[in-house]
Structures are given as structure tokens and as C-alpha cells.
Amino acid sequence: MSQSRRSEHGCQIAIIATGGELNEIAQREHILSALIPKDCQPRMAVIYSLRALFEVLNAFKLIDRTYIDELVATSAWLEKESALWAKRCADQAKTTPNSRP
């Protein structure tokens, strides 16, 4: 749908992608796009996707920026806690007989 037709019908369109062809289409067609990292850890994929969605909703003035700020704080906490958990597991594996780190 062309930009003038989208405006005529009041459509709000956004693309959430890791880049590539979808991002090129967004740029070419002047469509709002939110990028998510290509090689993120699975436990963070949901957070990155949710943040991209929040960015789109904020751009469309459907939610306040504070939701994005809270999500960013939560993702930082999750990264820190995940690293601590991984370290504890590795330390425990070193002291447990017949275990693999």
C-alpha cells in the first residue's frame, strides 16, 4: 500500500525485523520500523521483541514512554541475574562429582 493510500485510509503500519529485506522495504516505503538484534540469546529475544513492539506503540502514541523505560530496566536486571545464575551453575558443576560444566 502506498504512503498516500495509507494516509488516506488512516493506516498505521510498522515493521519489526532484524534488518534485511523487511527493513529495506520500511525505508523505501517510509514505514516505521523497529530493529531487534540478529544474534541475541533466546532468553532475551522476548524482551527485545517486546521492546520493539513498545517502541512502535509509543511512536503511534498508544502507550507512554515510561513502559519502555521500565522494560529497559527489567532487561538489564535479567541480563545481570542470568550471568550470576550461569556463574553459580558453573561453580557448582566444578564441585559436584561426575558433573559437566
JOJO-V130745 format. One line per field, one symbol per residue. phi: phi as a letter, one per 30 degrees, with the letter a starting at -180 (. if undefined). psi: psi as a letter, one per 20 degrees, with the letter a starting at -180 (. if undefined). burial: # if it has 9 or more other C-alpha atoms within 8 Angstrom, else .. A space follows every 10 residues. Layout:
phi: ???
psi: ???
burial: ???
//
This chain:
phi: .dddddddci dcbbbcacji dddddeddch cebbccddcc dedceddddd dddddddddd icbddddddd dddddddded dddddddddd ddddccdhcc d
psi: prghhgghik poqqpprjbb gghgggghjl ppqpqqqgmq qhiigggggg ggghgghghj khrqhhhggh hghghggggg hgggghgggg ghhhipqkrp .
burial: .....#.... ...######. .######... ######.... ...##.###. ########.. ..#...##.. ##..#...#. ........## ..##...... .
//
